[in-house]
Amino acid sequence: MRAALCLSVFTAVGCVPTFDDNLPLIEQPTLLSIASEPAEATPGKEVQLSALVGVPRVDGAAPQVDWGLCVARKPLTELGPVNPVCIQPPVKAPKEIVDLGSAPTVTATLPLDACRLFGPSLPEPMNGEPAGRPVDPDPTGGFYQPIGATLRSSGVTSLGAVRIFCPPSGLDQEQAAEFNSKYRNNQSPRIQTLSARPESGGSSLIPDEPESLVVSPKQVLSFEAAWPTCPTSAQCGDGVCSAGEDRSNCVEDCTTPKGCTGAENYVWFNPETRAVEPRHESIRVSWFSTAGRFANAVTGREESELETTTENTWTAPETSGEVRVWAVIRDARGGQSFRSFVVSVR
């Protein structure tokens, strides 16, 4: 906003915008994550949506969140990723946005025509326009239902998304059978452990609340987030319903199918090679704190990397007090979750 204001008055009085590069610092209520459980679902299925709101005070209460599920397809003339109407509260667009209520966690039902609105199925004509074209998939071959979350304290709406399971288009009968037998809906990743390592060496697990990590003012720490190792091949009894497994050959894992909470292996339809190919999820961890400074806003692993940890350097503030830290983990297919802990600076 400050940069936009400077731009509007630059020709009249001149303006040099200033920017704070400490992006992970939480100085006002900020929406850090919109998570869905399950992380991927078919149209017509129910999902649970949860908002993570960061506030400047360790013991501060998060503001009310108003939820909306957008059902407005993107116009042909819109160059952005979604219809602009989706980025506002439900009360301002009651026909295009389904009001899901106000709570930290709400339940939503994905539209039955979600793959036509936001996926690869040919959409219906609207407002006198031609029939239009299907939505392009993301780099992993996925499609997403837009979700809006508005902080009532500021009126700011953040846009999230739920991955919709829509079978890819362009497959022949043999490829479709292969894809359906091997693809598994995404499972949100989880941070298995969090640890801290000071410059002097050694490492220790970060305690869960109500305990806190005790550090000195201006102390430099390396925080490490670790996630589970996912199986590379199907093995009945490992707790994961992997590609090639189903209730006919692995009742133990697939009666209630579950994925892996790390970087999962999955298949996608490669539009360039026109083949169903295996891939490995990348993982990103976004770091936030109410004080101090992180060296990086985001760390993680590319899909070519098999390591299951990522590190970030954090410098404690100069003054004593309590600091809250959040680590939000996301995978390449839109799944996400978080861990939070308190640092006591003494």
Steps between C-alpha positions, in 0.01 A plus 500: 500500500782737587670429168174556308444832676852613414444406138181706480663817627849453358454737207363774725737511796748215459513199730757242601316192635649315794473126543552277803684186391417317824200329343463223763448758778139506623415858600123482446242220472596307188352192336788253472328186373172366365505123538254240375433153638508296288750690288341373177142391440262417218212737410206466735716388792527681834823658622597672824672838465725646771659843523830576669514866601821644638467780757777720645445398864591150614177469699291719268163386366460455125236716328180353360528334158215515245510219242376488143501234227519662158295348217575770239684369198775721361385713203676454166640851527652448845876441494535424873474154657139545625197720458572828687163471674641208702732732693235664717263412786185296425272792596628699203432227244228268636428343158862417424625413849342244733507622860663231715469684830740653749728278708863386512386173336203447268361227277441538126361279225679522167261583212390204290607692189838605644690329216295702252540827689868465591626187326556326167133448406362728229304781674152616410459836321433792735376859463474475123865396463619201298530170683855584597782259569588266786730619777869423459647272769772613738856366452406177682191442284255616767191722517372710790178629656548864614436571869494847657574580864437854624644638825214694652738729689654638180256399229788346303410188299765237429450243228561132567411188305399136534641255248221336300544150366418536131620225263739655246377542144665363187571148628419194294323203658821324601652816650181580689503152655866539597442844651196389701686196639809697603381847603423563866340816634738733677562475873604815686860496622579517870804629687616198695766671712634850559848551641735788578878516467705792640818623335703330773378159379269231628133462418185446703132447429285806549258437789124507458295757688466589781878454505711747300842514339726726710758714315711811562439840338649518146584129510520334158329163458448258215145362499446167327162363390476130413218306334440123463671289235245366251522147355647477151314179416177333604526282808184375666500575871699825488191710574494665156264401218759535223472473122401149403338428838126492563250317716525191280872444569569701818200530730726609785615823333213575261176438692530863606764624253767727642793671337841586636550821700838570339604567139280253315563320174217541251425471130397769254414519131789679330347711219834516315581129492130399503578236761412419863822561693617475864595809700612592851350793693707803585464640853502863615505633857401863565636650822343776712569657840376784717855630554853430385606439142509197271770474234240367253125533475469156335724192495444147373587223258452468124327193357837363393624504862421208728616660827223539758627805691542872442679766707470872556709739708325722754648782706330575832394859577715727714239537773366237739152361462290222352507433123267275304632318195297327229620251238247437220578197285359467146537237231492548123139383472353757737497312830611691809514499879700679769686480829539781752722549804608768748851635550582666831771764458681564834 
